[in-house]
Amino acid sequence: MLSGNHNYNRTLQKVVAVFGTLFNNLKILRVGGTEERVPLSYSNKQKYLQRIHSEADYEDESVAIKLPRMAFEITDISYDADNKLSRFNKKTISENSTDKSFVYQSVPYTIGMQLNVFAKEMDTALQIVEQILPSFVPEYTITIKDFEGEGKDADVPVTLNSLSVQDDYEGDMESRRTIIYTLDFAMKIKFFGEVVQQPLIKSVEASNWAVPYDVEMKSEDLIAWAADKKSLSGVKVSVGTNDTPNSFTITTDFGFTKQN
C-alpha cells in the first residue's frame, strides 16, 4: 500500500486453517461402540442455530444439518501493545553471495476465536468438550510454517479464555433441544510486510584529501572540489566476489591513490 507494491501474506487465512485443524478430528462414541467424527465448519453461531432450528428432524438422513456439529469463527482482532518490538528490527529470509531478502519487524495482534459445540444430548456435548479441555492449560502452542516469511516457522500460543454452556430448550415438551458449549480462545499472531531484497555491499572505499585550512567550503562544494583532485591516501575494504555472509575473506588495501 504505502510502497506501491502488492503484499499479501495470507496471515489470517493460515490462522483460520490452523485453528480449524486443531478440532477437525474429534470423535464421539455412539451406543453400541461405533465412533462418529464430529463435523466442523467455519460459521457464525446465530446463523448456524437458525439453520439447525429450521430442520424438521435431526435424525433424518436427507437433511443437511444433523447434531452434533461444531462451528468456529473470528470474533475479535486487537493490537497487542505488550509484545511490540522496534519496527527497525529485521528478520533475514534468505541470502546468497549477491543479495539478501528480509522483512522488517512484524506487528503483534491478538485474534479472538470462538468455537461452538452443538449437540442434542448432554452426554454427546460432554464427550466433545472433555476431549478439548485437557489440551489447554490454559495455553496450547502450535508451530505454523512460513508464518513470518518463507522458511521462517513461528510458535503461536492458543489460549482458552472462557467456557460457557447454553441449553436452548424452549416451548413445550415436543420442542427440540440444542445444547451449546461456547469456548473462547485467543491467538497471538504477527502481521509482517513485504519481503525486501537488498544487494550486499562488497567493498567500502575511503579517501583523504588535503583541503587548504583557509578555504571555507560548503559540503556540496567540497565534493565537487575533491572530484578534481588526487587523494593523498586511502583505504579500501572488500570481500571476494563469491563470498557469502557466512563464509567470507576480508581484504584491506592501504595507501592507494585516486586517479583523475
C-alpha positions as CSV (number, residue, x, y, z in Angstrom):
1,M,0.0,0.0,0.0
2,L,2.5,2.6,1.2
3,S,5.3,1.4,-1.1
4,G,3.0,0.8,-4.0
5,N,3.9,-2.9,-4.1
6,H,1.3,-5.6,-3.7
7,N,1.8,-7.5,-0.5
8,Y,-0.5,-10.4,0.8
9,N,1.0,-12.9,3.2
10,R,-2.3,-14.8,3.9
11,T,-1.8,-14.5,7.7
12,L,-5.4,-14.6,8.7
13,Q,-6.1,-17.4,6.2
14,K,-3.3,-19.5,7.8
15,V,-4.7,-18.7,11.3
16,V,-8.2,-19.9,10.4
17,A,-6.8,-23.1,8.7
18,V,-4.6,-24.0,11.6
19,F,-7.2,-23.3,14.3
20,G,-9.7,-25.5,12.5
21,T,-7.1,-28.3,12.2
22,L,-6.9,-28.5,16.0
23,F,-10.5,-29.7,16.2
24,N,-11.3,-31.3,12.9
25,N,-10.7,-34.9,14.0
26,L,-12.8,-35.1,17.2
27,K,-15.0,-38.2,17.5
28,I,-17.8,-39.4,19.7
29,L,-18.8,-42.9,20.8
30,R,-22.3,-43.9,20.0
31,V,-24.4,-46.6,21.7
32,G,-23.1,-49.9,20.5
33,G,-19.4,-48.8,20.4
34,T,-19.4,-47.1,17.0
35,E,-17.3,-44.0,16.5
36,E,-18.5,-41.0,14.7
37,R,-16.5,-38.0,13.6
38,V,-18.0,-34.6,14.6
39,P,-18.3,-32.2,11.5
40,L,-16.6,-28.9,11.8
41,S,-17.1,-25.7,9.7
42,Y,-16.4,-22.0,9.7
43,S,-19.7,-20.4,10.5
44,N,-21.4,-17.8,12.6
45,K,-23.1,-19.1,15.7
46,Q,-26.5,-17.4,15.3
47,K,-26.8,-18.3,11.6
48,Y,-25.9,-21.9,12.5
49,L,-28.6,-22.0,15.1
50,Q,-31.1,-20.7,12.7
51,R,-30.2,-23.4,10.2
52,I,-30.5,-26.1,12.9
53,H,-33.9,-25.0,14.1
54,S,-35.2,-24.9,10.6
55,E,-34.7,-28.6,10.1
56,A,-37.6,-30.9,10.7
57,D,-35.8,-33.9,12.1
58,Y,-32.3,-34.3,13.5
59,E,-32.2,-38.0,12.6
60,D,-33.5,-37.6,9.0
61,E,-30.6,-38.6,6.7
62,S,-31.9,-36.3,4.0
63,V,-31.4,-33.0,5.9
64,A,-28.1,-31.0,5.7
65,I,-27.8,-30.2,9.4
66,K,-27.5,-33.0,12.0
67,L,-26.2,-32.9,15.5
68,P,-23.6,-33.0,16.9
69,R,-21.7,-30.4,15.0
70,M,-19.0,-27.8,15.7
71,A,-18.6,-24.3,14.2
72,F,-15.9,-21.6,14.7
73,E,-15.3,-18.0,13.7
74,I,-13.1,-15.0,14.3
75,T,-14.7,-12.7,16.8
76,D,-12.1,-10.1,17.5
77,I,-8.8,-8.6,16.2
78,S,-7.0,-6.3,18.6
79,Y,-3.5,-4.7,18.7
80,D,-1.1,-6.4,21.2
81,A,0.9,-3.5,22.6
82,D,2.6,-5.6,25.2
83,N,4.6,-7.6,22.6
84,K,5.5,-4.7,20.3
85,L,9.2,-4.6,19.4
86,S,11.2,-1.9,17.5
87,R,9.9,-1.6,13.9
88,F,13.5,-1.2,12.7
89,N,14.4,-4.7,13.6
90,K,14.9,-7.0,10.6
91,K,14.5,-10.7,10.1
92,T,16.5,-12.3,7.3
93,I,14.5,-14.6,5.0
94,S,17.3,-15.7,2.6
95,E,20.7,-14.7,1.5
96,N,23.4,-15.6,-1.1
97,S,26.6,-14.1,-2.5
98,T,25.0,-11.2,-4.2
99,D,21.9,-10.1,-2.1
100,K,19.7,-10.9,0.8
101,S,15.9,-10.8,1.5
102,F,14.5,-9.6,4.8
103,V,11.3,-8.3,6.4
104,Y,11.0,-5.6,9.0
105,Q,9.8,-6.3,12.5
106,S,6.2,-7.7,12.4
107,V,3.3,-6.1,14.2
108,P,1.7,-8.2,17.0
109,Y,-2.1,-8.7,17.2
110,T,-4.4,-10.9,19.3
111,I,-7.0,-12.8,17.3
112,G,-10.2,-13.8,19.2
113,M,-11.5,-17.2,18.0
114,Q,-14.8,-18.8,19.2
115,L,-15.6,-22.5,18.9
116,N,-19.2,-23.6,19.4
117,V,-20.2,-27.2,20.1
118,F,-23.8,-28.1,19.2
119,A,-25.5,-31.2,20.5
120,K,-28.9,-32.5,21.4
121,E,-27.8,-34.7,24.3
122,M,-25.7,-33.6,27.2
123,D,-23.5,-36.7,27.1
124,T,-22.6,-36.1,23.5
125,A,-21.7,-32.5,24.2
126,L,-19.5,-33.5,27.2
127,Q,-17.7,-36.2,25.1
128,I,-16.6,-33.4,22.7
129,V,-15.7,-30.8,25.4
130,E,-13.8,-33.2,27.6
131,Q,-11.5,-34.1,24.7
132,I,-10.6,-30.4,24.2
133,L,-10.1,-29.1,27.8
134,P,-7.1,-31.3,28.8
135,S,-5.0,-29.9,25.9
136,F,-5.3,-26.3,27.1
137,V,-3.7,-25.5,30.5
138,P,-4.9,-22.9,29.5
139,E,-2.5,-22.5,26.6
140,Y,-1.5,-24.7,23.7
141,T,1.3,-23.8,21.4
142,I,1.3,-24.7,17.7
143,T,4.0,-24.1,15.1
144,I,3.0,-22.6,11.8
145,K,5.3,-23.0,8.8
146,D,6.3,-19.9,6.7
147,F,4.3,-17.7,9.1
148,E,6.8,-14.9,9.3
149,G,8.3,-15.2,5.8
150,E,9.3,-18.1,3.6
151,G,11.3,-20.7,5.6
152,K,10.5,-18.9,8.9
153,D,8.3,-21.0,11.2
154,A,6.7,-19.4,14.2
155,D,5.2,-20.7,17.5
156,V,1.7,-19.4,18.0
157,P,0.1,-19.8,21.5
158,V,-3.6,-20.5,21.6
159,T,-5.2,-19.7,25.0
160,L,-8.6,-20.8,26.2
161,N,-10.0,-17.8,28.0
162,S,-13.6,-18.9,28.8
163,L,-16.1,-21.7,28.6
164,S,-19.9,-21.3,28.8
165,V,-22.9,-23.5,28.2
166,Q,-26.4,-22.8,26.9
167,D,-29.3,-25.2,27.0
168,D,-31.6,-24.0,24.3
169,Y,-34.8,-25.7,25.4
170,E,-37.9,-23.5,24.9
171,G,-41.6,-24.3,24.4
172,D,-43.5,-27.4,25.1
173,M,-42.1,-30.9,25.6
174,E,-42.2,-31.6,21.9
175,S,-39.8,-28.7,21.2
176,R,-36.3,-29.6,20.1
177,R,-33.4,-29.2,22.4
178,T,-30.0,-27.8,21.4
179,I,-27.1,-27.8,23.9
180,I,-24.3,-25.3,23.0
181,Y,-20.9,-25.1,24.6
182,T,-19.0,-22.0,23.7
183,L,-15.3,-21.9,24.0
184,D,-13.5,-18.5,23.5
185,F,-9.8,-18.6,22.5
186,A,-7.1,-16.0,21.9
187,M,-4.2,-16.4,19.4
188,K,-1.1,-14.3,19.5
189,I,0.0,-13.7,15.9
190,K,2.1,-11.2,14.0
191,F,1.5,-9.4,10.7
192,F,4.6,-8.7,8.6
193,G,5.1,-6.5,5.5
194,E,6.6,-7.1,2.1
195,V,9.9,-9.0,1.6
196,V,12.7,-6.5,0.8
197,Q,15.5,-7.6,-1.5
198,Q,18.8,-5.8,-0.9
199,P,22.1,-6.1,-2.7
200,L,25.1,-6.9,-0.4
201,I,27.8,-4.3,-0.1
202,K,31.0,-6.0,-1.3
203,S,33.5,-3.1,-0.8
204,V,34.0,0.2,1.0
205,E,36.4,2.8,-0.1
206,A,37.5,5.9,1.8
207,S,39.9,8.6,0.5
208,N,41.7,11.5,2.2
209,W,42.3,14.9,0.6
210,A,44.3,17.9,1.8
211,V,42.0,20.9,1.9
212,P,43.5,24.3,2.4
213,Y,42.9,25.4,6.0
214,D,42.0,29.0,5.0
215,V,39.3,27.9,2.5
216,E,35.7,27.7,3.6
217,M,33.5,25.3,1.5
218,K,30.0,24.0,1.8
219,S,29.6,20.3,1.7
220,E,28.4,20.2,-1.9
221,D,31.4,22.5,-3.0
222,L,33.8,20.2,-1.1
223,I,32.5,17.1,-3.0
224,A,32.9,18.9,-6.3
225,W,36.5,20.1,-5.4
226,A,37.5,16.6,-4.3
227,A,36.3,15.1,-7.6
228,D,39.0,17.0,-9.4
229,K,41.9,16.2,-7.0
230,K,44.0,13.2,-6.3
231,S,43.7,11.8,-2.9
232,L,46.8,11.7,-0.6
233,S,45.9,8.4,0.9
234,G,43.0,6.0,1.3
235,V,41.8,2.6,2.5
236,K,39.7,0.0,0.7
237,V,38.0,-2.9,2.5
238,S,36.4,-5.6,0.3
239,V,35.4,-9.3,0.2
240,G,35.6,-11.8,-2.6
241,T,33.0,-11.8,-5.4
242,N,31.6,-15.2,-4.5
243,D,31.9,-14.7,-0.7
244,T,28.7,-15.1,1.3
245,P,27.6,-13.5,4.7
246,N,28.5,-16.7,6.4
247,S,31.8,-17.5,4.6
248,F,34.0,-14.6,3.5
249,T,37.6,-13.3,3.5
250,I,38.3,-9.6,4.1
251,T,40.9,-7.8,2.0
252,T,42.2,-4.4,3.1
253,D,44.3,-2.1,0.9
254,F,46.0,1.0,2.3
255,G,47.7,4.0,0.7
256,F,46.2,3.8,-2.8
257,T,46.0,7.0,-4.8
258,K,42.7,8.0,-6.5
259,Q,43.2,8.6,-10.2
260,N,41.5,11.5,-12.1
